[in-house]
Amino acid sequence: MKYRNLTQEEMLSLKGGEALTLTVVMAVLATAIVAVVVYRMFRSNKGSTSLPGGFKFTWDD
């Protein structure tokens, strides 16, 4: 693989931010999933749930 120097126009046309956007989308998705699980736990009288990583919760009224 050969490298070459970018021209001034090429350097000015580069835009970043894709990694930041992906990180924000994943953080919002994770927050939404946790919110749904917590909502289900508080609204139900009895049940159980298991989360990735081996976390298991059960609750009874």
LOSEDO-806078 format. One record per atom (N, C-alpha, C, O): residue number from 1; residue in one letter; atom name; x, z, y. Coordinates in steps of 0.001 Angstrom, whole numbers. Each point is the difference from the previous one (the first is absolute). Example, Ala and Ser with C-alpha at 12.3 -4.5 7.8 and 13.67 -1.06 7.14 Angstrom:
# residues 2
site num = 1, residuo = A, atomo = N, x = 13190, z = 7800, y = -5690 .
site num = 1, residuo = A, atomo = CA, x = -890, z = 0, y = 1190 .
site num = 1, residuo = A, atomo = C, x = 900, z = 0, y = 1200 .
site num = 1, residuo = A, atomo = O, x = 1036, z = 665, y = -19 .
site num = 2, residuo = S, atomo = N, x = -1386, z = -1385, y = 1069 .
site num = 2, residuo = S, atomo = CA, x = 820, z = 60, y = 1190 .
site num = 2, residuo = S, atomo = C, x = -770, z = 730, y = 1090 .
site num = 2, residuo = S, atomo = O, x = 509, z = 169, y = 1108 .
# end
This chain:
# residues 61
site num = 1, residuo = M, atomo = N, x = 850, z = 0, y = -1165 .
site num = 1, residuo = M, atomo = CA, x = -850, z = 0, y = 1165 .
site num = 1, residuo = M, atomo = C, x = 900, z = 0, y = 1234 .
site num = 1, residuo = M, atomo = O, x = 882, z = 847, y = 146 .
site num = 2, residuo = K, atomo = N, x = -1120, z = -1797, y = 719 .
site num = 2, residuo = K, atomo = CA, x = 788, z = -84, y = 1218 .
site num = 2, residuo = K, atomo = C, x = -798, z = 550, y = 1160 .
site num = 2, residuo = K, atomo = O, x = -1201, z = -243, y = 117 .
site num = 3, residuo = Y, atomo = N, x = 1867, z = 971, y = 722 .
site num = 3, residuo = Y, atomo = CA, x = -620, z = 562, y = 1183 .
site num = 3, residuo = Y, atomo = C, x = 389, z = -835, y = 1213 .
site num = 3, residuo = Y, atomo = O, x = 1068, z = -612, y = 43 .
site num = 4, residuo = R, atomo = N, x = -1961, z = 606, y = 936 .
site num = 4, residuo = R, atomo = CA, x = 334, z = -669, y = 1245 .
site num = 4, residuo = R, atomo = C, x = -560, z = 838, y = 1139 .
site num = 4, residuo = R, atomo = O, x = -971, z = 736, y = -178 .
site num = 5, residuo = N, atomo = N, x = 1576, z = -849, y = 1325 .
site num = 5, residuo = N, atomo = CA, x = -458, z = 729, y = 1166 .
site num = 5, residuo = N, atomo = C, x = -1271, z = -645, y = 544 .
site num = 5, residuo = N, atomo = O, x = -144, z = -1222, y = -12 .
site num = 6, residuo = L, atomo = N, x = -772, z = 2059, y = 487 .
site num = 6, residuo = L, atomo = CA, x = -1232, z = -500, y = 593 .
site num = 6, residuo = L, atomo = C, x = 241, z = -399, y = 1445 .
site num = 6, residuo = L, atomo = O, x = 842, z = 572, y = 694 .
site num = 7, residuo = T, atomo = N, x = -1595, z = -1556, y = -264 .
site num = 7, residuo = T, atomo = CA, x = 78, z = -371, y = 1411 .
site num = 7, residuo = T, atomo = C, x = -795, z = 1014, y = 813 .
site num = 7, residuo = T, atomo = O, x = -738, z = 810, y = -561 .
site num = 8, residuo = Q, atomo = N, x = 886, z = -855, y = 1861 .
site num = 8, residuo = Q, atomo = CA, x = -713, z = 929, y = 877 .
site num = 8, residuo = Q, atomo = C, x = -1514, z = -180, y = -140 .
site num = 8, residuo = Q, atomo = O, x = -741, z = 984, y = 4 .
site num = 9, residuo = E, atomo = N, x = 283, z = -2217, y = -125 .
site num = 9, residuo = E, atomo = CA, x = -1433, z = -265, y = -167 .
site num = 9, residuo = E, atomo = C, x = -523, z = 563, y = -1319 .
site num = 9, residuo = E, atomo = O, x = -1101, z = 548, y = -45 .
site num = 10, residuo = E, atomo = N, x = 1880, z = -678, y = -1022 .
site num = 10, residuo = E, atomo = CA, x = -413, z = 528, y = -1294 .
site num = 10, residuo = E, atomo = C, x = -73, z = 1527, y = 29 .
site num = 10, residuo = E, atomo = O, x = -911, z = 596, y = -575 .
site num = 11, residuo = M, atomo = N, x = 1868, z = 22, y = 1244 .
site num = 11, residuo = M, atomo = CA, x = -18, z = 1460, y = 83 .
site num = 11, residuo = M, atomo = C, x = -1212, z = 492, y = 788 .
site num = 11, residuo = M, atomo = O, x = -596, z = 1017, y = -356 .
site num = 12, residuo = L, atomo = N, x = 233, z = -1717, y = 1408 .
site num = 12, residuo = L, atomo = CA, x = -1148, z = 407, y = 805 .
site num = 12, residuo = L, atomo = C, x = -1323, z = -235, y = -715 .
site num = 12, residuo = L, atomo = O, x = -988, z = 670, y = 301 .
site num = 13, residuo = S, atomo = N, x = 950, z = -1607, y = -1239 .
site num = 13, residuo = S, atomo = CA, x = -1255, z = -302, y = -687 .
site num = 13, residuo = S, atomo = C, x = -272, z = 943, y = -1175 .
site num = 13, residuo = S, atomo = O, x = -1110, z = -1, y = -532 .
site num = 14, residuo = L, atomo = N, x = 2091, z = 804, y = 114 .
site num = 14, residuo = L, atomo = CA, x = -198, z = 921, y = -1112 .
site num = 14, residuo = L, atomo = C, x = -896, z = 1149, y = 422 .
site num = 14, residuo = L, atomo = O, x = 157, z = 566, y = 1081 .
site num = 15, residuo = K, atomo = N, x = -1095, z = -232, y = -1946 .
site num = 15, residuo = K, atomo = CA, x = -899, z = 1117, y = 269 .
site num = 15, residuo = K, atomo = C, x = -23, z = 882, y = -1238 .
site num = 15, residuo = K, atomo = O, x = -28, z = -490, y = -1128 .
site num = 16, residuo = G, atomo = N, x = 40, z = 1772, y = 1351 .
site num = 16, residuo = G, atomo = CA, x = -52, z = 957, y = -1105 .
site num = 16, residuo = G, atomo = C, x = -1343, z = 693, y = -27 .
site num = 16, residuo = G, atomo = O, x = -932, z = -403, y = 695 .
site num = 17, residuo = G, atomo = N, x = 837, z = 1426, y = -1482 .
site num = 17, residuo = G, atomo = CA, x = -1205, z = 803, y = -30 .
site num = 17, residuo = G, atomo = C, x = -801, z = -103, y = -1276 .
site num = 17, residuo = G, atomo = O, x = -976, z = 733, y = -158 .
site num = 18, residuo = E, atomo = N, x = 1344, z = -1614, y = -767 .
site num = 18, residuo = E, atomo = CA, x = -764, z = -130, y = -1234 .
site num = 18, residuo = E, atomo = C, x = 65, z = 1276, y = -832 .
site num = 18, residuo = E, atomo = O, x = -1005, z = 426, y = -568 .
site num = 19, residuo = A, atomo = N, x = 2177, z = 180, y = 496 .
site num = 19, residuo = A, atomo = CA, x = 141, z = 1219, y = -800 .
site num = 19, residuo = A, atomo = C, x = -829, z = 1128, y = 604 .
site num = 19, residuo = A, atomo = O, x = -619, z = 774, y = -729 .
site num = 20, residuo = L, atomo = N, x = 605, z = -679, y = 2039 .
site num = 20, residuo = L, atomo = CA, x = -792, z = 1030, y = 661 .
site num = 20, residuo = L, atomo = C, x = -1491, z = -212, y = -250 .
site num = 20, residuo = L, atomo = O, x = -730, z = 960, y = -249 .
site num = 21, residuo = T, atomo = N, x = 284, z = -2188, y = 313 .
site num = 21, residuo = T, atomo = CA, x = -1411, z = -307, y = -245 .
site num = 21, residuo = T, atomo = C, x = -386, z = 365, y = -1422 .
site num = 21, residuo = T, atomo = O, x = -1043, z = 617, y = -214 .
site num = 22, residuo = L, atomo = N, x = 1854, z = -979, y = -750 .
site num = 22, residuo = L, atomo = CA, x = -280, z = 319, y = -1400 .
site num = 22, residuo = L, atomo = C, x = -32, z = 1509, y = -211 .
site num = 22, residuo = L, atomo = O, x = -847, z = 501, y = -740 .
site num = 23, residuo = T, atomo = N, x = 1749, z = 221, y = 1374 .
site num = 23, residuo = T, atomo = CA, x = 40, z = 1454, y = -122 .
site num = 23, residuo = T, atomo = C, x = -1270, z = 627, y = 558 .
site num = 23, residuo = T, atomo = O, x = -554, z = 922, y = -599 .
site num = 24, residuo = V, atomo = N, x = 96, z = -1413, y = 1728 .
site num = 24, residuo = V, atomo = CA, x = -1215, z = 545, y = 613 .
site num = 24, residuo = V, atomo = C, x = -1213, z = -279, y = -891 .
site num = 24, residuo = V, atomo = O, x = -839, z = 880, y = -191 .
site num = 25, residuo = V, atomo = N, x = 740, z = -2076, y = -345 .
site num = 25, residuo = V, atomo = CA, x = -1132, z = -337, y = -877 .
site num = 25, residuo = V, atomo = C, x = 0, z = 894, y = -1234 .
site num = 25, residuo = V, atomo = O, x = -1054, z = 492, y = -402 .
site num = 26, residuo = M, atomo = N, x = 2207, z = -277, y = -197 .
site num = 26, residuo = M, atomo = CA, x = 72, z = 849, y = -1193 .
site num = 26, residuo = M, atomo = C, x = -327, z = 1451, y = 332 .
site num = 26, residuo = M, atomo = O, x = -645, z = 678, y = -799 .
site num = 27, residuo = A, atomo = N, x = 1077, z = -186, y = 1964 .
site num = 27, residuo = A, atomo = CA, x = -305, z = 1374, y = 403 .
site num = 27, residuo = A, atomo = C, x = -1496, z = 179, y = 224 .
site num = 27, residuo = A, atomo = O, x = -564, z = 1020, y = -396 .
site num = 28, residuo = V, atomo = N, x = -81, z = -1987, y = 1021 .
site num = 28, residuo = V, atomo = CA, x = -1447, z = 84, y = 223 .
site num = 28, residuo = V, atomo = C, x = -743, z = -38, y = -1332 .
site num = 28, residuo = V, atomo = O, x = -963, z = 743, y = -191 .
site num = 29, residuo = L, atomo = N, x = 1395, z = -1590, y = -721 .
site num = 29, residuo = L, atomo = CA, x = -624, z = -82, y = -1314 .
site num = 29, residuo = L, atomo = C, x = 149, z = 1316, y = -769 .
site num = 29, residuo = L, atomo = O, x = -962, z = 473, y = -606 .
site num = 30, residuo = A, atomo = N, x = 2141, z = 109, y = 626 .
site num = 30, residuo = A, atomo = CA, x = 222, z = 1270, y = -698 .
site num = 30, residuo = A, atomo = C, x = -855, z = 1107, y = 612 .
site num = 30, residuo = A, atomo = O, x = -553, z = 828, y = -724 .
site num = 31, residuo = T, atomo = N, x = 443, z = -807, y = 2043 .
site num = 31, residuo = T, atomo = CA, x = -831, z = 1000, y = 669 .
site num = 31, residuo = T, atomo = C, x = -1466, z = -171, y = -373 .
site num = 31, residuo = T, atomo = O, x = -709, z = 986, y = -203 .
site num = 32, residuo = A, atomo = N, x = 254, z = -2223, y = 111 .
site num = 32, residuo = A, atomo = CA, x = -1389, z = -249, y = -378 .
site num = 32, residuo = A, atomo = C, x = -280, z = 462, y = -1425 .
site num = 32, residuo = A, atomo = O, x = -1054, z = 577, y = -268 .
site num = 33, residuo = I, atomo = N, x = 1975, z = -821, y = -637 .
site num = 33, residuo = I, atomo = CA, x = -185, z = 424, y = -1392 .
site num = 33, residuo = I, atomo = C, x = -63, z = 1521, y = -92 .
site num = 33, residuo = I, atomo = O, x = -854, z = 540, y = -704 .
site num = 34, residuo = V, atomo = N, x = 1735, z = 145, y = 1398 .
site num = 34, residuo = V, atomo = CA, x = -8, z = 1472, y = -3 .
site num = 34, residuo = V, atomo = C, x = -1295, z = 520, y = 620 .
site num = 34, residuo = V, atomo = O, x = -569, z = 976, y = -488 .
site num = 35, residuo = A, atomo = N, x = 101, z = -1615, y = 1552 .
site num = 35, residuo = A, atomo = CA, x = -1252, z = 438, y = 638 .
site num = 35, residuo = A, atomo = C, x = -1179, z = -133, y = -957 .
site num = 35, residuo = A, atomo = O, x = -860, z = 881, y = -34 .
site num = 36, residuo = V, atomo = N, x = 800, z = -1952, y = -736 .
site num = 36, residuo = V, atomo = CA, x = -1084, z = -185, y = -963 .
site num = 36, residuo = V, atomo = C, x = 57, z = 1061, y = -1091 .
site num = 36, residuo = V, atomo = O, x = -1032, z = 550, y = -382 .
site num = 37, residuo = V, atomo = N, x = 2212, z = -261, y = -116 .
site num = 37, residuo = V, atomo = CA, x = 137, z = 1016, y = -1052 .
site num = 37, residuo = V, atomo = C, x = -411, z = 1369, y = 523 .
site num = 37, residuo = V, atomo = O, x = -720, z = 731, y = -680 .
site num = 38, residuo = V, atomo = N, x = 1166, z = -377, y = 1876 .
site num = 38, residuo = V, atomo = CA, x = -358, z = 1301, y = 579 .
site num = 38, residuo = V, atomo = C, x = -1503, z = 69, y = 257 .
site num = 38, residuo = V, atomo = O, x = -623, z = 1032, y = -251 .
site num = 39, residuo = Y, atomo = N, x = 40, z = -2108, y = 742 .
site num = 39, residuo = Y, atomo = CA, x = -1445, z = -37, y = 244 .
site num = 39, residuo = Y, atomo = C, x = -776, z = 220, y = -1291 .
site num = 39, residuo = Y, atomo = O, x = -965, z = 764, y = -33 .
site num = 40, residuo = R, atomo = N, x = 1388, z = -1428, y = -1016 .
site num = 40, residuo = R, atomo = CA, x = -674, z = 171, y = -1296 .
site num = 40, residuo = R, atomo = C, x = 131, z = 1430, y = -499 .
site num = 40, residuo = R, atomo = O, x = -941, z = 541, y = -581 .
site num = 41, residuo = M, atomo = N, x = 2088, z = 75, y = 798 .
site num = 41, residuo = M, atomo = CA, x = 202, z = 1369, y = -469 .
site num = 41, residuo = M, atomo = C, x = -915, z = 975, y = 737 .
site num = 41, residuo = M, atomo = O, x = -559, z = 905, y = -619 .
site num = 42, residuo = F, atomo = N, x = 401, z = -1074, y = 1907 .
site num = 42, residuo = F, atomo = CA, x = -811, z = 934, y = 766 .
site num = 42, residuo = F, atomo = C, x = -1498, z = -255, y = -148 .
site num = 42, residuo = F, atomo = O, x = -788, z = 930, y = 169 .
site num = 43, residuo = R, atomo = N, x = 375, z = -2137, y = -473 .
site num = 43, residuo = R, atomo = CA, x = -1425, z = -313, y = -101 .
site num = 43, residuo = R, atomo = C, x = -576, z = 285, y = -1384 .
site num = 43, residuo = R, atomo = O, x = -1215, z = 143, y = -131 .
site num = 44, residuo = S, atomo = N, x = 2034, z = -59, y = -881 .
site num = 44, residuo = S, atomo = CA, x = -536, z = 215, y = -1343 .
site num = 44, residuo = S, atomo = C, x = 126, z = 1461, y = -397 .
site num = 44, residuo = S, atomo = O, x = 913, z = 705, y = 429 .
site num = 45, residuo = N, atomo = N, x = -1854, z = -268, y = -1261 .
site num = 45, residuo = N, atomo = CA, x = 16, z = 1388, y = -462 .
site num = 45, residuo = N, atomo = C, x = 957, z = 206, y = -1165 .
site num = 45, residuo = N, atomo = O, x = 538, z = 1092, y = -188 .
site num = 46, residuo = K, atomo = N, x = -332, z = -2132, y = -580 .
site num = 46, residuo = K, atomo = CA, x = 794, z = 139, y = -1214 .
site num = 46, residuo = K, atomo = C, x = 669, z = -1334, y = -279 .
site num = 46, residuo = K, atomo = O, x = -621, z = -1048, y = 179 .
site num = 47, residuo = G, atomo = N, x = 1847, z = 1064, y = -605 .
site num = 47, residuo = G, atomo = CA, x = 669, z = -1247, y = -334 .
site num = 47, residuo = G, atomo = C, x = 1487, z = 161, y = -180 .
site num = 47, residuo = G, atomo = O, x = 537, z = 1107, y = -26 .
site num = 48, residuo = S, atomo = N, x = 112, z = -2247, y = -97 .
site num = 48, residuo = S, atomo = CA, x = 1449, z = 3, y = -149 .
site num = 48, residuo = S, atomo = C, x = 536, z = -1324, y = 515 .
site num = 48, residuo = S, atomo = O, x = -718, z = -996, y = 88 .
site num = 49, residuo = T, atomo = N, x = 1969, z = 1012, y = 240 .
site num = 49, residuo = T, atomo = CA, x = 670, z = -1225, y = 437 .
site num = 49, residuo = T, atomo = C, x = 1458, z = 72, y = -405 .
site num = 49, residuo = T, atomo = O, x = 566, z = 1084, y = -135 .
site num = 50, residuo = S, atomo = N, x = 28, z = -2230, y = -56 .
site num = 50, residuo = S, atomo = CA, x = 1426, z = -44, y = -299 .
site num = 50, residuo = S, atomo = C, x = 647, z = -1011, y = 930 .
site num = 50, residuo = S, atomo = O, x = -530, z = -1088, y = 223 .
site num = 51, residuo = L, atomo = N, x = 1660, z = 1455, y = 306 .
site num = 51, residuo = L, atomo = CA, x = 721, z = -829, y = 952 .
site num = 51, residuo = L, atomo = C, x = 1298, z = -480, y = -628 .
site num = 51, residuo = L, atomo = O, x = 504, z = 626, y = -932 .
site num = 52, residuo = P, atomo = N, x = 40, z = -1719, y = 1425 .
site num = 52, residuo = P, atomo = CA, x = 1293, z = -458, y = -509 .
site num = 52, residuo = P, atomo = C, x = 1064, z = 1088, y = 168 .
site num = 52, residuo = P, atomo = O, x = 3, z = 739, y = 984 .
site num = 53, residuo = G, atomo = N, x = 860, z = -662, y = -1922 .
site num = 53, residuo = G, atomo = CA, x = 1049, z = 1010, y = 37 .
site num = 53, residuo = G, atomo = C, x = -329, z = 1194, y = -883 .
site num = 53, residuo = G, atomo = O, x = 741, z = 983, y = -20 .
site num = 54, residuo = G, atomo = N, x = -1853, z = -1065, y = -712 .
site num = 54, residuo = G, atomo = CA, x = -347, z = 1072, y = -923 .
site num = 54, residuo = G, atomo = C, x = -800, z = 1131, y = 603 .
site num = 54, residuo = G, atomo = O, x = -132, z = 1046, y = -634 .
site num = 55, residuo = F, atomo = N, x = -410, z = -1205, y = 1834 .
site num = 55, residuo = F, atomo = CA, x = -793, z = 1045, y = 628 .
site num = 55, residuo = F, atomo = C, x = -1437, z = -102, y = -490 .
site num = 55, residuo = F, atomo = O, x = -631, z = -1052, y = 106 .
site num = 56, residuo = K, atomo = N, x = 119, z = 2162, y = -646 .
site num = 56, residuo = K, atomo = CA, x = -1374, z = 44, y = -484 .
site num = 56, residuo = K, atomo = C, x = -695, z = 1196, y = 621 .
site num = 56, residuo = K, atomo = O, x = 543, z = 1104, y = 28 .
site num = 57, residuo = F, atomo = N, x = -1760, z = -1336, y = 473 .
site num = 57, residuo = F, atomo = CA, x = -774, z = 1058, y = 627 .
site num = 57, residuo = F, atomo = C, x = -1367, z = 59, y = -660 .
site num = 57, residuo = F, atomo = O, x = -611, z = -1031, y = -281 .
site num = 58, residuo = T, atomo = N, x = 135, z = 2254, y = 35 .
site num = 58, residuo = T, atomo = CA, x = -1361, z = 197, y = -485 .
site num = 58, residuo = T, atomo = C, x = -628, z = 1099, y = 844 .
site num = 58, residuo = T, atomo = O, x = 689, z = 914, y = 454 .
site num = 59, residuo = W, atomo = N, x = -1984, z = -1005, y = -249 .
site num = 59, residuo = W, atomo = CA, x = -710, z = 1036, y = 756 .
site num = 59, residuo = W, atomo = C, x = -1391, z = 154, y = -563 .
site num = 59, residuo = W, atomo = O, x = -633, z = -962, y = -434 .
site num = 60, residuo = D, atomo = N, x = 171, z = 2210, y = 453 .
site num = 60, residuo = D, atomo = CA, x = -1329, z = 359, y = -499 .
site num = 60, residuo = D, atomo = C, x = -695, z = 836, y = 1068 .
site num = 60, residuo = D, atomo = O, x = 640, z = 679, y = 804 .
site num = 61, residuo = D, atomo = N, x = -1944, z = -748, y = -820 .
site num = 61, residuo = D, atomo = CA, x = -767, z = 777, y = 970 .
site num = 61, residuo = D, atomo = C, x = -255, z = 1383, y = -502 .
site num = 61, residuo = D, atomo = O, x = -634, z = 799, y = 688 .
# end
